[in-house]
């Protein structure tokens, strides 16, 4: 998925939770753009929230909750961290179906003009 199809995400829980944007989502993991990514190797809980216009195109409602491990950090010039790659733990059947439906919705949205997007 490209940046125009980014979704908000929360990594962690409680006072340690951080907000970010999905920038590249696949069946194996996700790149999350965020200001202070968790350390490499840390296991995290990830919650991906869909905007309302996407929810209307999905066969189910609710946010996607995943567990994963931070595998790498993205750095910009000057060494500033700007995101992290998270590898998903095992995907359950429902999670796989959610991601497949998301890809289908992205294909449909990508083929629509801006004024046609629900």
N, C-alpha and C positions, 0 to 999 in steps of 0.2 A: 504494500500500500504506500501511497505517496503522502507528502505532508498535508495536502488538501483533504485527505481522508483520515486525519489524525483524530484520536479519541482521548479523552481525559483518562488518566489512570492514577490510582493511589497505590503506593508501594509501602507496605508495613501497616502497623496498627497503632492506635493510641497516640501518645505524644511523639513517637518516632515516625509516624506516617508522613510521607512526602508526596506532593502532587507532581505530576509530570504529564507529558504527551507521548502517546505511542507514535513512533516515526516509521517503524518497519515491523510489521506483525506477520508471523508465519506459524506453521504448525509446530515448529521446534522452539520458538522463543520470540522475543520482542526487544526492540531498541526503544528505550524510554529516554526522552529528553528531560533532564531535570538538573537543578542547580547543585544539589549535594547528593550524589548517588551513594548508595550503601557500599560498603567495602566488597571487593572481589572475594568470592567464596561464601558470602553471607546468603543464607536461605531467606527468602522473602515471600510474603503473601501479596498478591497483586490483584487489584480490583479495577477492571476496565468498564467504564461507563459509556453507554451509547447516547448520543443526542436524540431528541424526540423524533426528528425526521428519519432517523435510521430505525428506530423501534417499530415504526409503522410497517417496515419492510421485512421484519424478522418474524419467524414462526413462534416466537416465545418472548416473554418479557424478562426484565431483570438484568442485572450487571453480571459480568463474567468474573468469577473468582478463581484464581490460579495460584499454585505454589511453584516456586522456581528458585534458581540459584544465580546470583550475579557472577557472570563469567569474565567480563571485561569492562573497562571504562573507556569512554570517548573523551579525547582531549582536543582542545582547540589550540591555536597558536598561543604560545606563552605557557602551555601546560595546564591551562584552566580546565577542570572537569566540567563536562556539559551533558553527560548522560551515561547510561550503562546498558549492556546487553544482558538480558536475563534468559537463561535456558529453562524451559518449562520442565517440571517433573512429569511423571506419567499423565497423559491425557486420557480422561474417561470418555466413554462414548458420547455423553451429552456435551462435553466440552468440545470434542471434535465436531459434532453437529453444529454447535454454536459458531465455531470458527468457519466452517464451510458455509453457513448461512451468511456470515459477515462478508466473506469473499464474494458470494453471489450478489449481495446488496451493493458491494463496492463496484462490481462489474456493471450493474444496472445504473448506479449513480454516475459512473464514469461515462456512460453512453448518453446521459441526459444533458440537455442544455440547462444552464443555471436557472432559468425561469420555469423549468419543468420539475425541478427537484422538489419532492414532497416536503 
